[in-house]
Structure formats: structure tokens, C-alpha cells
Amino acid sequence: MRARPSGTIRTCVLLALLAATGIAILELVREQTGTSGFFVGLGLALLPVAPLMAAFRWLGRAAPAPWSQLLFSFGWGACTAALIAILANNFATEWIAAATADASAADHLGSVAIAPVVEESAKAAALLLVFAFRRRHFTGPADGFVVAGFTATGFAFTENILYLGNAFVEDLAEDSGALESVTAATFFVRIVLSPFAHPLFTVLTGLGFGVAAVSARRSRRIFLPLLGLALAMGMHALWNGSSQFGEHGFYVVYACVMVPAFGLLVWLAVRIRRDRLRAVARELSLYAAAGWLGPAEVPALASMPARSLARALARRSGGRAAGRTVARYEADAAALALLRNRARRGGPVRERDFAGRERELLHRLWQGRATAGPALARAAVMEELVPPWFDPPAPVGARADVPRPRRVAGAPPTPAAAPASAAASAPAAAPDPGLRRSGPWSSATPAGPSSIRPCVLPGGDGVR
């Protein structure tokens, strides 16, 4: 039986594919728009990219995916999916025009019937690749949301270069004024009114893959992505055909379909993020009871402002290396929680490699706990997630399926717990004047040059 290609070979093949399609799409777009049109389109198309990427990254921050995965998704959308769409759409439109001898009808049919199928299928291929080969980073609807968003943002970026570049060339030929130019109208429709259009369509496919990732039934793992893809194609076809619904058809579809759908997905994104943080708190409490985490670390790891504050505290005391250690610790803790949550809910074949992956993540947590534990504990106190005198009772016993930490040679030291009796008589520590608590719309950051000392909560951080 043939051995499966290694991860390194797959990565090299995908990088080569992205590079080849990137060069091809660059030359194809430049040929269609001209050099001046290409650069004008590129500058204008860049404007919505950063806000869209930041919004999708915000959704995934609870358990961040590797940047390499997100950049691959963006590159697939901008290069491979865009090239497939341009070539397939042009071929289909020309074939229909030759068969019907009606160029106008061919353009309309290609826009409504061909383009949605081709474009959404090309973008969905990125989701399928991540779902198939990076399953450990595909833990639920949030990951489908983020991967789909980055892929669609890349696709819309390339498409906007083409549309805006062609509009600029047309304006140069007709010597149009600034306010009456086709470029201004195209910019208003594609960049101001509907920068979220392609992400909105593809997110429906991403949600299908995301729900399939936590489904125990094989039929659902096949049916749900196909259902999401069908919905994405239908929404895309409705959007492309809106101009055929009368003089104001575009605005009717925009106001009655696109805006409510966008609002619904924003609400869903906020809820998915909140539920994910709750799952992190619920699952990590089991590991805290077994001694892998300090009790105060759990509420800190389930709070994004507290995580940000912990990284800032670590950077102030130990430099950038300490900040990176805390960031890795937070990401590993979230991955561990979602791994157990997915296995408990009956993810694909109940996580065949659950024990090995759990052991790997616990080992990495153990290595970083000496640096991350005190920073997270202090952040929990400063964010008022636990009181300064927090002294949790010793757990009666952890679940039998949660391993307990063992001291091994070479293991890093862990913060020692203060005796409960001493903690009870000690006064509450005064807050550090050089640090501030985050507000409802801002994260906590250090303010001033004050130093940080390791914060050991009474009875909290010792490994039993």
C-alpha cells in the first residue's frame, strides 16, 4: 500500500501551486487592465482588506489558528480561486454566446448561473484542504468562519483590482469627470456598499464545514458542507441577478437580503466567540482540578482582556520572549480545551488521536507554566475575575479521564502555593498604580515603567 505524502511534501506542492497561480493571475489582470489600471485598482482594492482580516482574526482569537494557515487561505482566494474563476467564467460565457448567438444573454446567464457555482466551488476548495489536512486546527464553526472569511477576502481583493482597473481605463478613454466616473461608481458599490459580499457568501460554506467538524455522524460531515455550499451559491446568484429585478432591484436586494444577512452573521460571530470562551472555561476547569493549571488561570484564559494583560505583564518583566511564551501558553490551553470539548461531543470518530494530542499539549503547558502561570493569575486579579484574597478549596478529586501531572527530571519549576493559613491572615495587596483595568471596549495595557513581581495567589498555583 502506498504511503501518504508527508506534510512537508504537501506544503511544498501547495506553495508551488500558489506561486504559479499568483504569477498567472498577476499577468492576466495586468493584461486586461493595463499597467496604470492595475496599480490604481490595486491601491483601491487594498482598502477593505485590513479591516476584513482584522474582523475575522478577532473572531478566531479565542483559539487562534496559525498565521500560515490564514495566509494560505487568503492566497488561495486571491490567486488560485480567482484564476480558476476568471478562466472558467470566460470559457463558459464564450461557449454560451457561440451556442445561442446572443452575447447579452450569455453574459447574463454566465453572471447568474455560472459565476456563483464556479467561484464558490473554487473558494470552498481552500476550506476542504484545511478541513482534510489540518483537522486539528479545524475545531468548530469559528474556524470555518475564519478560514472562509480569509479566503473570500483574498478572492474579492483580486476581483476588485480587475473591476476597478477596467473602470479606470474606461474613464481614461472617455475623459470622464471625477464624480461621473465609472471608477467612482464601482468604488462606491464594491468597496463602500458591499465589501462584505464575498465573505458573506463563503462564510455559509465555512459554517457547514465548521459544524461538520464537531459532528459524530458521517452523513452530517458530508451533507452539511454541501448544504453550506449550496446556500452560498444561491445567495451569490441572487446578488448577481439583482440588477434584473427592475430599476431598483439592486437596492431592494441589498436592503432586504444582504444587510439583514450580514447583521445575522455578525450576531452569530459574536455568539460563537462567546460560546467558545465558555467552552474553554468549562473544559480547563477539569485540568485545573487535576493540578495542570492554577485555579486563577482558568478565568483569565477565558477572558480576552485578561489574556492581553497577561502578555503585557510578561513582556514587562521578561521581555518579548516571555510575552511570546505566554501567548503560546494561551493558545495551547485553548486548543486543549477545544480538543476535549470536541471529543466529548463526539467529533469525528471521537478524536482517534485524542490521548496523543492531549499529552503533547499538556507537555507544552507544563514547560511554559513557570512564566505564564503568575502572569495569568495576576491578570485575573487585576481584571477582577477573582478577588485578591482568592483561596479556592482543594478539589475533592479530578475526573478519572483527566491525567495528573507528574514531576519528571528536567521539568521547569512551577509557582509554589502559599499556605492557606498565611494567606488568610495576609492583607489584600494594593493594586499596582502603573497598570490599569480594561474598560468595556478597550483591553488592559501597562501604563508607566513600573515593574512586575510574580503573583502567587493563596492556595492557587501549587501542583498537588
Solvent accessible surface area in square Angstrom, and as a share of the most:
residue,aa,sasa,rsa
1,M,242,1.08
2,R,226,0.83
3,A,97,0.75
4,R,178,0.65
5,P,74,0.46
6,S,58,0.37
7,G,31,0.30
8,T,98,0.57
9,I,98,0.50
10,R,53,0.19
11,T,56,0.33
12,C,74,0.44
13,V,91,0.52
14,L,45,0.22
15,L,109,0.54
16,A,62,0.48
17,L,70,0.35
18,L,23,0.11
19,A,57,0.44
20,A,60,0.47
21,T,15,0.08
22,G,16,0.16
23,I,125,0.64
24,A,41,0.32
25,I,10,0.05
26,L,97,0.48
27,E,85,0.38
28,L,37,0.19
29,V,4,0.02
30,R,92,0.34
31,E,122,0.55
32,Q,75,0.33
33,T,2,0.01
34,G,30,0.29
35,T,72,0.42
36,S,60,0.39
37,G,0,0.00
38,F,19,0.08
39,F,121,0.51
40,V,49,0.28
41,G,0,0.00
42,L,48,0.24
43,G,39,0.38
44,L,48,0.24
45,A,0,0.00
46,L,92,0.46
47,L,101,0.50
48,P,17,0.10
49,V,15,0.08
50,A,69,0.53
51,P,85,0.53
52,L,28,0.14
53,M,37,0.16
54,A,62,0.48
55,A,58,0.45
56,F,19,0.08
57,R,35,0.13
58,W,107,0.37
59,L,3,0.01
60,G,6,0.06
61,R,71,0.26
62,A,0,0.00
63,A,15,0.11
64,P,38,0.24
65,A,12,0.09
66,P,49,0.31
67,W,121,0.42
68,S,83,0.53
69,Q,14,0.06
70,L,1,0.00
71,L,99,0.49
72,F,32,0.13
73,S,0,0.00
74,F,38,0.16
75,G,15,0.15
76,W,16,0.06
77,G,0,0.00
78,A,9,0.07
79,C,28,0.17
80,T,5,0.03
81,A,0,0.00
82,A,4,0.03
83,L,25,0.12
84,I,76,0.38
85,A,3,0.03
86,I,23,0.12
87,L,99,0.49
88,A,33,0.25
89,N,29,0.15
90,N,69,0.36
91,F,144,0.60
92,A,17,0.13
93,T,32,0.19
94,E,119,0.53
95,W,163,0.57
96,I,16,0.08
97,A,28,0.22
98,A,87,0.68
99,A,71,0.55
100,T,77,0.45
101,A,96,0.74
102,D,65,0.34
103,A,69,0.54
104,S,85,0.55
105,A,47,0.36
106,A,0,0.00
107,D,85,0.44
108,H,78,0.35
109,L,83,0.41
110,G,7,0.06
111,S,42,0.27
112,V,43,0.25
113,A,43,0.33
114,I,47,0.24
115,A,10,0.07
116,P,1,0.01
117,V,73,0.42
118,V,29,0.17
119,E,11,0.05
120,E,1,0.00
121,S,46,0.29
122,A,6,0.05
123,K,0,0.00
124,A,10,0.08
125,A,31,0.24
126,A,0,0.00
127,L,0,0.00
128,L,98,0.49
129,L,42,0.21
130,V,4,0.02
131,F,18,0.08
132,A,50,0.39
133,F,78,0.32
134,R,96,0.35
135,R,75,0.27
136,R,117,0.43
137,H,53,0.24
138,F,0,0.00
139,T,24,0.14
140,G,4,0.04
141,P,37,0.23
142,A,1,0.01
143,D,9,0.05
144,G,0,0.00
145,F,10,0.04
146,V,8,0.04
147,V,1,0.01
148,A,0,0.00
149,G,0,0.00
150,F,0,0.00
151,T,0,0.00
152,A,0,0.00
153,T,2,0.01
154,G,0,0.00
155,F,4,0.02
156,A,9,0.07
157,F,30,0.13
158,T,10,0.06
159,E,27,0.12
160,N,6,0.03
161,I,10,0.05
162,L,24,0.12
163,Y,105,0.40
164,L,0,0.00
165,G,0,0.00
166,N,59,0.30
167,A,5,0.04
168,F,50,0.21
169,V,60,0.34
170,E,78,0.35
171,D,13,0.07
172,L,108,0.54
173,A,86,0.67
174,E,112,0.50
175,D,129,0.67
176,S,41,0.26
177,G,38,0.37
178,A,86,0.66
179,L,174,0.87
180,E,146,0.65
181,S,13,0.08
182,V,54,0.31
183,T,20,0.12
184,A,42,0.32
185,A,58,0.45
186,T,22,0.13
187,F,53,0.22
188,F,102,0.43
189,V,52,0.30
190,R,51,0.19
191,I,15,0.08
192,V,82,0.47
193,L,33,0.17
194,S,10,0.07
195,P,33,0.21
196,F,22,0.09
197,A,7,0.06
198,H,13,0.06
199,P,4,0.03
200,L,6,0.03
201,F,1,0.00
202,T,1,0.00
203,V,3,0.01
204,L,33,0.16
205,T,0,0.00
206,G,0,0.00
207,L,27,0.13
208,G,8,0.08
209,F,16,0.07
210,G,0,0.00
211,V,64,0.37
212,A,0,0.00
213,A,0,0.00
214,V,14,0.08
215,S,10,0.06
216,A,61,0.48
217,R,147,0.54
218,R,170,0.62
219,S,74,0.48
220,R,119,0.43
221,R,43,0.16
222,I,94,0.48
223,F,117,0.49
224,L,38,0.19
225,P,12,0.08
226,L,106,0.53
227,L,73,0.36
228,G,5,0.05
229,L,32,0.16
230,A,58,0.45
231,L,97,0.48
232,A,0,0.00
233,M,38,0.17
234,G,42,0.40
235,M,36,0.16
236,H,5,0.02
237,A,26,0.20
238,L,63,0.31
239,W,34,0.12
240,N,43,0.22
241,G,5,0.05
242,S,2,0.01
243,S,73,0.47
244,Q,107,0.47
245,F,119,0.50
246,G,47,0.45
247,E,155,0.70
248,H,116,0.52
249,G,2,0.02
250,F,37,0.15
251,Y,127,0.48
252,V,82,0.47
253,V,9,0.05
254,Y,38,0.14
255,A,61,0.47
256,C,88,0.53
257,V,45,0.26
258,M,1,0.00
259,V,67,0.38
260,P,68,0.43
261,A,19,0.15
262,F,83,0.34
263,G,37,0.36
264,L,109,0.54
265,L,19,0.09
266,V,70,0.40
267,W,135,0.47
268,L,48,0.24
269,A,11,0.09
270,V,73,0.42
271,R,107,0.39
272,I,23,0.12
273,R,33,0.12
274,R,112,0.41
275,D,60,0.31
276,R,18,0.06
277,L,25,0.12
278,R,139,0.51
279,A,6,0.05
280,V,0,0.00
281,A,31,0.24
282,R,123,0.45
283,E,2,0.01
284,L,0,0.00
285,S,51,0.33
286,L,37,0.18
287,Y,0,0.00
288,A,11,0.09
289,A,29,0.22
290,A,1,0.01
291,G,4,0.04
292,W,30,0.11
293,L,3,0.01
294,G,0,0.00
295,P,31,0.19
296,A,1,0.00
297,E,0,0.00
298,V,15,0.08
299,P,39,0.25
300,A,0,0.00
301,L,1,0.00
302,A,22,0.17
303,S,18,0.12
304,M,26,0.11
305,P,49,0.31
306,A,0,0.00
307,R,4,0.02
308,S,25,0.16
309,L,0,0.00
310,A,0,0.00
311,R,41,0.15
312,A,4,0.03
313,L,1,0.00
314,A,3,0.02
315,R,112,0.41
316,R,64,0.24
317,S,68,0.44
318,G,46,0.44
319,G,31,0.30
320,R,188,0.69
321,A,60,0.47
322,A,13,0.10
323,G,4,0.04
324,R,134,0.49
325,T,30,0.18
326,V,0,0.00
327,A,39,0.30
328,R,140,0.51
329,Y,4,0.02
330,E,5,0.02
331,A,31,0.24
332,D,14,0.07
333,A,0,0.00
334,A,0,0.00
335,A,29,0.22
336,L,0,0.00
337,A,0,0.00
338,L,10,0.05
339,L,17,0.08
340,R,11,0.04
341,N,13,0.06
342,R,8,0.03
343,A,17,0.13
344,R,112,0.41
345,R,136,0.50
346,G,1,0.01
347,G,0,0.00
348,P,16,0.10
349,V,80,0.46
350,R,158,0.58
351,E,26,0.11
352,R,202,0.74
353,D,90,0.47
354,F,42,0.17
355,A,60,0.46
356,G,23,0.22
357,R,23,0.08
358,E,13,0.06
359,R,160,0.59
360,E,65,0.29
361,L,1,0.00
362,L,6,0.03
363,H,106,0.47
364,R,100,0.36
365,L,2,0.01
366,W,14,0.05
367,Q,100,0.45
368,G,11,0.10
369,R,2,0.01
370,A,39,0.30
371,T,56,0.32
372,A,0,0.00
373,G,0,0.00
374,P,16,0.10
375,A,5,0.04
376,L,0,0.00
377,A,0,0.00
378,R,27,0.10
379,A,0,0.00
380,A,0,0.00
381,V,29,0.17
382,M,35,0.16
383,E,7,0.03
384,E,128,0.57
385,L,71,0.35
386,V,12,0.07
387,P,53,0.33
388,P,51,0.32
389,W,167,0.59
390,F,43,0.18
391,D,63,0.32
392,P,22,0.14
393,P,123,0.77
394,A,69,0.53
395,P,52,0.33
396,V,165,0.95
397,G,48,0.46
398,A,26,0.20
399,R,108,0.39
400,A,115,0.89
401,D,73,0.38
402,V,6,0.04
403,P,54,0.34
404,R,121,0.44
405,P,13,0.08
406,R,201,0.74
407,R,172,0.63
408,V,97,0.56
409,A,110,0.85
410,G,84,0.81
411,A,32,0.25
412,P,35,0.22
413,P,106,0.67
414,T,23,0.13
415,P,17,0.11
416,A,78,0.60
417,A,45,0.35
418,A,36,0.28
419,P,88,0.55
420,A,59,0.46
421,S,92,0.59
422,A,51,0.39
423,A,16,0.12
424,A,90,0.70
425,S,94,0.61
426,A,59,0.46
427,P,124,0.78
428,A,63,0.49
429,A,83,0.64
430,A,90,0.70
431,P,121,0.76
432,D,24,0.12
433,P,133,0.84
434,G,8,0.08
435,L,18,0.09
436,R,102,0.37
437,R,124,0.45
438,S,6,0.04
439,G,32,0.31
440,P,129,0.81
441,W,239,0.84
442,S,58,0.37
443,S,50,0.32
444,A,0,0.00
445,T,55,0.32
446,P,43,0.27
447,A,55,0.43
448,G,47,0.45
449,P,140,0.88
450,S,36,0.23
451,S,75,0.49
452,I,27,0.14
453,R,162,0.59
454,P,108,0.68
455,C,29,0.18
456,V,60,0.35
457,L,5,0.02
458,P,21,0.13
459,G,13,0.12
460,G,1,0.01
461,D,0,0.00
462,G,15,0.15
463,V,23,0.13
464,R,131,0.48
